[in-house]
Amino acid sequence: MVSFRDVTESHKAGIGIIYQELNLIPHLSVAANIFIGREPLTQFGTLDEKKMNTDAAAVLSRLNIRLDPTIILNKLPVSKQQMVEIAKALSLDSEVPHHG
């Protein structure tokens, strides 16, 4: 049996969690929800929204999920929101290509 001190430690071991209850923020974009807490930053320490959207599109594409990463989450039906939750969990252990 393996045990972890916290969620961060389990993520480092490649274990993601997909909650039955959605653990997303409805007023943020799909991309922001996928990378919440792991947002890419510019060299100046500000949010790199372009990279976040590009990386989110890559994660969604790899999972064959057709969603605009810039759409606000609460504009989507619950079934699509669940797909975002899955993409978020799977993105924790994925290598997202770096652009620009």
N, C-alpha and C positions, 0 to 999 in steps of 0.2 A: 504494500500500500504506500502511496506517495501522498504527502501533504505539503501544502504551501502556506506561507505566512499571510499572503494577501493576493489580490487579483493581479497585481503587477507581476509578482513572481510567477504565477501560473501562465500569464501571457508570454513571459520570457521563455517558458518551457514549451510554447507553441499550443497552449490550450486556450481556446476562445469560448465565450459564453454567449449563447443565444437565449434570451429570456422569452418566456411565453408572453409576459406583459411587455409591451413596447417600452424600451428604455431610450427614447428619443426626445428631442426638443422640437415641438411642432412648428414654432415660428422661425426656425433656422432652415437653411437650404439642405438638400440631400447631401451635398458635399460636406457641409459643416457638420452634419450629423455623423457621417462616416468617419471623419477625422477629429471629432471632438476630443479635446485634451492632447491631440497630437498634430495640431495645425502646423503646416509648413510656414516658415518665417523667411522674410527677406534678409539680406545682409544687415539691414538697419533694425531688425527685430520686430518689424510689423508683419501683419498677416499677408502671406503671399496667396491671395485669392485665386489668381490665375493658375498657379501650380496646384492648389487644392482642388480646383474644378477639373483640371487636366488629369490629375491622379485619381480622382473619384470616377471620372469617365472611364479610365483604364480598368479600375477595379470592377465597375459595373459591366463593362464590355467583356471582361474575362469570365464573368459569371452569366453572360448572355442575358443581362437585365437591361432593357431599353428604357432608360430614364434620363432626363435632362438633369445633370448634377446641380444646376442653379435654381431649380424649382423649389419653392417653399414646401416643406414636408406636409403641412396640413392641407395642401391643395390636392394631395394624393389620396386614393382610397386606402383603407386599412391593409388590403392585400399587398399593395405596392410599398407601404410603409414597412411591412414585415420583410419584404425583400431588402429594403435599406438596412434593417436590423441585421439581416444575414450578411450582407455585404460588409457592414461595419465589423462584425465579428471575424469574418474571414480575412479582412484587410489587416488585421493585427499581426498576422504572421506572413504577409505577402510582400514580395519585393515589387514595389510600384516603380515603373520606369521614370527616370528623371528627365524632364524636358527643359531646354533652355538653360 
